[in-house]
Amino acid sequence: MRNKFNWLVIFPIFVLLIVSCNDDWLLYRAGNDYFPLKNGTWWKYESDGVITNIEIQTDTVINNQPCSHWITNFADEYWSKDNGNIKKIILKTVNYNGTDYVLQQNWLLEYEIPFILGNYWTDTFNDTIVILGDTYRIYHTIWRNVVDIADTSVPAGTFFQTYKLEFSETFMLNDSTEQYSGYEWFAPGIGLIKRIINNSDEVLIDYLVK
């Protein structure tokens, strides 16, 4: 009888502790930014011995959209964060006799924050363009899904409550097709810490978030 009484007392306390911990983790995730865009923030990644450096420069405006200017291994990128929608400007060109002509220049939705387990989103660009008599059929689509929350370790450290996203991307230009798929992990207050793309790992090795 005493054992039964003890169990009746301990079990509600145990449940309360679990619920309290879950609430704490929920507040922890909700209170952090998973896509920081402050000037001076930088990340360094490694994939098969190749280093990728990303640094956020000054804010700017592209196609009437306020955005952040990134330098990724000396290449320009532009990202915007507006009402939880994280978009990247996609620029595709074709070269004729030393002159670049624009095939695609538009914002595509990459992420929706806050991340919520089970949420998914997609965005597509579809157009036909004629340049100097040549016709280009363009189809570009991106899809992502939030599939898990877990602690994740990379060379830069161990990060708690990271969101795991599944993704796929397809770019078609006439008869040519490029396809990418894999997974990404985002850490609270840090951003992207790991990516598996077409079975190749890219991991965060150093960073500075302002």
C-alpha positions, 0 to 999 in steps of 0.5 A: 500500500505504501509503495502505491502511495509513493508512486501516486505522489511521485508520478505527477511530479515527474510529469510536471518536470517533463512538461516544465522542461519542454516549456523551457525548450520551447521558450528557448527556441522561440527566443532565438534567431535562426537566421541572424543578418547583422552586419559583421556576422560571419561563418566559416564552413568546410566540405571535403577540405574546401573552405567557404567563408560567408560575411555579411556586409552593409544593408542595401536595396535590390529590386525595391527590396531592403536586404543584406549584402553577403560575400561568399568566397568573394561572390556577392549574394543578397538575402532579405528577411521580411515578416519571417520570409527569408528570400534570396535573389537568384541571378542567372545569366548567359554570355554572348561575345563577352556580354552577360544577358540576364535570364533570371533575376528574382527573389525566391523564398528559401526559409520561413521562420520561426521554424515549426516542426512539420511546416513546409514551403515551396517557391517556383520561378517559371519563364521563357526568355528570348535573347538575340533570337535564342529561346530559353525555357527556365524552371526553378523550384525550391522546397523545404520541410522542417523534420526534426529538433535535436542537439547537433555537434559540428567542429564549431561546437555542440548546439542544442535544439537545432532544427533539421530541414529537408530540402530539394532544389531543381533548376532546368534550362532548356534540356539541361537540369540541375538537381540538389537535395539533402538536409540542413541544421540550424542552431539558435542564435547562430544559423546554419551549422551543417548541410548535407547536399547530394551526399556531401557534408558541409559543417561549420568550423568557426563563426562570429555572430554580432 
